[in-house]
């Protein structure tokens, strides 16, 4: 019972919709196909079937058109997965009409189903849709067409081979598209030198983090980091060496924070670590650990230190206010000798807990 329940739950629209939210290029492609299908079906199926007196294809063309329009309506409600399934079913119905009409020369249209399935469905669902389509075709052929066994076997081998080749091509194509999209997405949200998140990505995910914190009541803290005397490193060793220090420091930080924490390159030699589920006191301990790691680390013959400012985000206020508090604490550390950690206590104004 539990097994079947989990299977049914896995097909809930809101669960599959996450796939389309994470792959917006798939959603845009689905929307494009949904917009052109109600135009193409009357032109390339219904009208030719009427002109050349193909009554079965004419009826199935209308049925497929209704399903395509329904798929567009489902898409407008936000149920993208069910919309994609409905569209695949609409195209399959058109192909079933070809089978029942006995138009063997039109079997080339079967290539649309596997190609479209991989472009608009998750991989596992695409395979399922293709197998279901093939099963439907074979059932209709066996029921309505009485071919000799050798002819039927010949058609079966060729049809399976044809669909398999198209499916493989669709799979390779969408894999390349998905990989390219991921590369472009990563390049748009990551700093190219340090591979930390950039400001643009920070402003996007911090809103979601604050919304979750407000909903579930957990704290979120910020740790602002600034490398001490970084200009002197550039002047002494050159900018190439300075870039190497920035890159190595970012790697050091990312290897010593939790998986849920996120490192952001704020600008120049400044970084921010976003710490969900940590109060400012807990984030202070994380900052102190990072400070000691940086101080004791050998950056290819260069020794550096860093200053840290810690603040806790107030969900009722803007993110800019939390950044200003962390920056204020960092400024106090810089003024007090650098290589330290400070918390700005919003309730006590300028009171600071410093290392």
N, C-alpha and C positions, 0 to 999 in steps of 0.2 A: 504493500500500500504506500509506504513511504517513498519507494522508488518511483512509482507512477506519479505521485504527488510532485516530486521534485522535477520530473520531466515536464509535467503540465505547467508548473510554475516557471520553468526556464523559457517557455514560449509566451509568457505574458508580454504584452506590447511594451510596457515601460522598461522591461529588462532588455529586450532587443533594441529599443530605441537608443540605448547608451552607445551602441555600435555606430549609429548615424551621427550622434553628437560628437563622437571621437573621430569620425571620418566625414567631415562636412562635405568633402568632394564627392563622396558617394551620394549624399543627400541631394546635392545640386544636380548630379547626373540623373538621379531618380526623378526629380522635379522636371527636368528638361524632357525626359522621355514621356512623362505623364502629360506634358503640355502638347507634344506633337502627335502622340498616339491617336487621340480622338479625331485628328485631322487626316492622318495617314490611313486609318482603317477604312473609312468610307471611300477614299480615293483608290486604294490598291486592293481592296477586298470586296466591299459591298457593291460598288459601281461596276467593276468588271464582271462580278458574278451575275449581276442583273442583266448586263448587256449580252453576255454569252450564255445566259440561261443555265446557271448552275445553282439550283434552288437550295441544296444543302449548304453550300458555302455561303449563300446569301443569308440564310437563317443564322448560321454560326457566326457570320460577320457581324450581324446585329447584336447577337449575344455577347460577342467579344467586345463590341463597342460599349455596351452597357456596363460590362465589367471594368473597362478602362476608365469610364467616367466615374464609376464607383470608387475605383482606386484613387483617382484624383481627389474625390471628396474625403476619403479616409486620410489622405495625406494632409489635407487642410485642417483636420482635427488633431494633428500631431502624432498620429499612429503610423510612423514611417515604415516599420517592418511589415505590418498588415497591409499597408498600401503596396509595398513591393511584391508581397505574395499575391495580392489580387491582380497586379499587373502581369506577373508571370502566368497566372491562371488564365487571364484574358488572352495572352498570346498562345498559350497551349490550346485553348478552345479553338482558335483560328486554325491551328495545325490539325486538330482533330477533325475539323470540317473538311480539310484537304483529304484526309484518310477516308472519311465516309463518302466523299464525292468520287473517290477513286482516281484522283489526279496525281499519278505517280511522278510526273515531271515537276510537280511543285514541291516535292519533298525537300528541295533545297532550303525552303523556308524554315525547316526544322532547326537550322543552324542558329536562328534568332534566339531560341529558348536557352541553350547553354551559355551563349555569349552574354545575353542579357542577365541571366541568373547570377553569373560571377560579378557583373558590374554593379548590381544593385542589392545583392544579398550577402550576408556573412558567408564565409567559405563553406561551413558545414551545412547550412541551409541551402546553398547553391547546389551542392552535391545531391541533397535530398530532393530538391525540385527537379533536377535532371533525371534522376532515377524514377521518380514518380511519373514524369512526362513519358519516358520510354516505356514504362509499364502500361500506361494508358494507351499508347500507340499500338503496342503488341496485342493488347486485349481487343481493341477495335478491329485490327487486321484479322485476328483469328475468328472474331465473331461475324464480321460482315464480308470478308473476302476469303474465298475458298481456293487458295493457291496450292499447287502440288508441293509436297514436302521439300523437294530439292530447291524449288523456286523460293519458298518461304525461308529456307535456311540461307539461301544466297542473299535475299533482302535483309535478313536479320544481321548477318555478319557485316554487310556493307553499312547498314544503318548504325549499328553499334560502333563500328570503326569510325564512321563519319562524325557521330556525336562525340566520341571520345577525343578525336583530334581537335574539334572545335572547342570542347571543354578544356583541353590542355592549353590551347591557345588563349582562351579567355582567362584561365587561371594565371598563366604567365604574364599576360597583359596587365591584369588588375594588381598582381603582386608588384610589378615594376611601378605602376602608378601609385600604389600605397606606399612603397618604399621612398619614392621621390617626394611624395607629400610629406612623409615623416621627416625627411632631410630638410625640406624647405621650412617646415614647422619648427624644427629644432634650431635652424639658423636664424629664424626670426625671433626666438625667445631666449637664445643663449648668447653670451658674450663670446666672440670668436677666439679671444686669447685665452681666457681662463676657463671657459665652458660653464661658468656660473650663469644664473639667470640674469637677464638685463632688466632695466627699469620697466619696460613695457610689460614683460611677463609678470613682474612683481605687482604692478597695479591691477592686473587681471586676477591673479590667484589670491591676493590678499583680501579682496572683497569677498570671495567665496569663503576664505578662512574665517573672516570676521563674522560672516553670516552664520556659519556653523557654530562658532564660539558663542554667539548671542543666543542661538537656538538651544544648545545643549549645556550652556553655562560653564565652559572650560576657559582658562586663560590663554592668551597668546602674547608672547613677549618678542621684543626685537633686541638684537645685539648689533650695535654699529661698531665697525672696526676700521681703524685708520693706521696704516704703517707709519711708524715714527721716522722722521728725517728721510723720507723717500727721495726727495729731490737730491739729497747728497749722494744717494746710491746712483742715480742717473748721471750726476755730474762726475762722479769718481770712476764708475765702471762702464758707463754708456747706457743708452736706452735699450739695447738688445739684452744686456744683463739685467736691467731693471724689469723688462718684460718677463724674463725667465724667473725672476724672484716672484713677481705677481702670479704667474702660472703655478709655480711650485707651492706658494702659500695657499692658493685656492684649493689645490689638490690636498694639501695637509688638512685644511679645515673640513673639506667634504668627507675625508676619511675618518674624521673624529667627531662628527655630529650624527644624530639619529637619521634614519631613513626618511622620517616625516619632516625633518627640518630642511629648510631650503636656503642655499647661499645665493646672494644677489650681489653682483658688482654694481655698486651705487654710482661710481664715477672715479676715474683715476686710480688712486690707491685705497679708495674707500669701499668697504663691503658691508652688507647687512645679512645677518642670519635670522630667519623667521623661525620661531620656536613655538609650535602649537602645544597646548596642554602643559606649558611651563609658566609659573608665576615669575615675576621679576626677580625674586630671591633665588629661585631655581635656575633661571637663566644666568644670574650672576655667577653661580658655580660653574656653569658651562663656559662662560666667558673667561673665568679665571683658569680653567683647564686649558683652554685654547691659548691664552696668553703665555702660560708656562711652556706649552709645546712649541710655540713660535720662538720664544726666547732661547730655548735650548736646541733648536733645529739648526743644522748647517745647510745654508742655501748655497751650495757649491762654493764654499770659501767665504761666504758673506754672512755676517751675523746681524739680525734685525730684531727689533721689538715692535710691538703694536699697542695702541691704546683702545680701550673698549668703553662704550656707553650703552647702558641697558635701560629699557623702559618696557612697560606693560601696556598693551593696547586697551583702551576703553572703548567697548563696542558702541557706546552711545555717542562717541565723538569721532571726528574724522581721523583717517590714518595719518594725515599730515601732522596732527597734534602729537601722536606717538613718536613719529620720526623726529620732530623738533625736540621732544624730551630726551630721546636717545642722543641726539646731536648735542644738546646742552650738556648732558653728562659727559660726553666725549670731550667737549671743549674744556670742561673743568679738569679732566685728567691731563689734557695737553698743557694746561696752565700750571698744573701741580707737579710737573716733572716727567710726564709721559710714562709709558710701560705700566699701565694700571687699569683697573676696572672700576666703574662707578655706576650707581643706580640713581636715577633722578626720581625722587619721591614726590609725586604730584600732590599728595595730601599735605606735605610739609614744605611745599614750595621749593626752596633752593637747598634743602637738606640733602646731603649725599652720603651714601654708604660707599666708602672707597677702600681699595686694597692698600 
